[in-house]
Amino acid sequence: METATAPDGTAIAYDRPGDGTPVVLVHGTTGTSAVWDRLRSQLPDGYTPVAMDRRGRGESGDADDHSLAREVDDVVALIDALPGDPVLFGHSFGGLCALEAARETDIAQLILYEPAILVGAHRAEPPLAPRLRDHLDAGDREAVIEAFFRETSTSGDPSQWPIAERAPLAETVVRESAVVGSYELPDTLSIDTPALLLAGAESPAYLRDGIRAIGDAMSGASFVELADVGHVGVWRAPEKVGAAVRSFLPDC
């Protein structure tokens, strides 16, 4: 993998297996760059997937201090390391990072799959991060992951939750949950680039409400709801997600 250097000196690893128009892929809280493996082949001809490991996971570095601003800096640093203006595609917490990065730098197109934001009545619900922090402080990393999956309802059948596999990400899950709890979507999003907003019809209500609120705040964005698909459609339903992306992106 190659690396881009964030403003705070953190090395951000990414994979760019070709020289087509870059599509920067920004994964969610419990993932790494590998979450995009099934979607890569679904991109249109002429586009190259550029899958990053966000800080604190995979082959990327980390720092003692964490914030959404630093995550956004990481995405912008990667974009600046690539030729031209790439497509930016973010999923879940990575969708939040991509949304904010699109407000700060030039991109060709923006694709968001259910960014992790809370709007409306969902903001009044008890915050998740302190409950996760209690498990982490008790040294029970698997309990952090189990509670995250249970309370966010993002991964279907509990017997299929990769709790032990994701346990090494416990610290990043806690800190990113705190960011989601504190983030407030602006009333207006000034993003002057074509945007595609994707939602799964089977996703939790808070995620579907969030992506629709983004659509209300962003003029001219296209919205597509994917039938029989949940929040992890980039992994479980790559053909459906890919079809929507191919309809949106122009031919190279």
Secondary structure as UniProt FT lines:
FT   STRAND          2..5
FT   TURN            7..8
FT   STRAND          11..15
FT   STRAND          21..26
FT   TURN            29..30
FT   HELIX           33..36
FT   TURN            37..39
FT   HELIX           40..42
FT   TURN            45..46
FT   STRAND          47..52
FT   TURN            55..56
FT   TURN            58..59
FT   HELIX           68..81
FT   STRAND          87..91
FT   HELIX           93..102
FT   TURN            103..104
FT   STRAND          109..113
FT   HELIX           120..124
FT   HELIX           129..137
FT   TURN            138..139
FT   HELIX           141..152
FT   HELIX           158..160
FT   HELIX           163..166
FT   HELIX           167..169
FT   HELIX           170..182
FT   STRAND          195..200
FT   TURN            201..202
FT   HELIX           205..217
FT   TURN            219..220
FT   STRAND          222..226
FT   TURN            227..228
FT   TURN            231..232
FT   HELIX           233..236
FT   HELIX           238..248
//
